[in-house]
Amino acid sequence: VIIDSQPLTVAILASLLFGETIDGVGAAGLVLGVIGLLLLE
């Protein structure tokens, strides 16, 4: 599960640390990724 969550972690940290913007499509992708991780557990 940790390996599967790596892209989500990178996207969130890039936004916080480097000021990268997450648009609506990216936010929707992050939400779908979290839902997918919850389904794996």
C-alpha positions in Angstrom: 0.0 0.0 0.0 2.9 2.3 0.7 4.3 1.8 -2.8 0.9 2.5 -4.3 0.5 5.8 -2.4 3.9 7.2 -3.6 2.4 9.2 -6.5 -0.2 10.8 -4.2 2.5 11.7 -1.7 4.7 13.2 -4.3 1.9 15.3 -5.8 0.9 16.7 -2.3 4.5 17.4 -1.3 5.3 19.1 -4.6 2.4 21.4 -4.1 3.4 22.2 -0.5 7.2 22.4 -0.9 7.6 23.7 -4.5 4.4 25.6 -5.1 3.2 23.3 -7.9 -0.4 23.9 -8.8 -3.0 21.1 -8.8 -5.9 21.8 -11.1 -9.3 20.3 -11.0 -8.3 17.3 -13.0 -5.3 16.7 -10.8 -7.4 17.0 -7.7 -9.9 14.6 -9.1 -7.1 12.2 -9.8 -5.8 12.5 -6.3 -9.3 11.8 -4.8 -9.7 8.8 -7.1 -6.3 7.6 -6.0 -7.2 7.8 -2.3 -10.4 6.0 -3.0 -8.5 3.3 -4.8 -6.1 2.9 -1.9 -9.0 2.6 0.5 -10.4 -0.2 -1.6 -7.1 -2.1 -1.5 -7.0 -2.2 2.3 
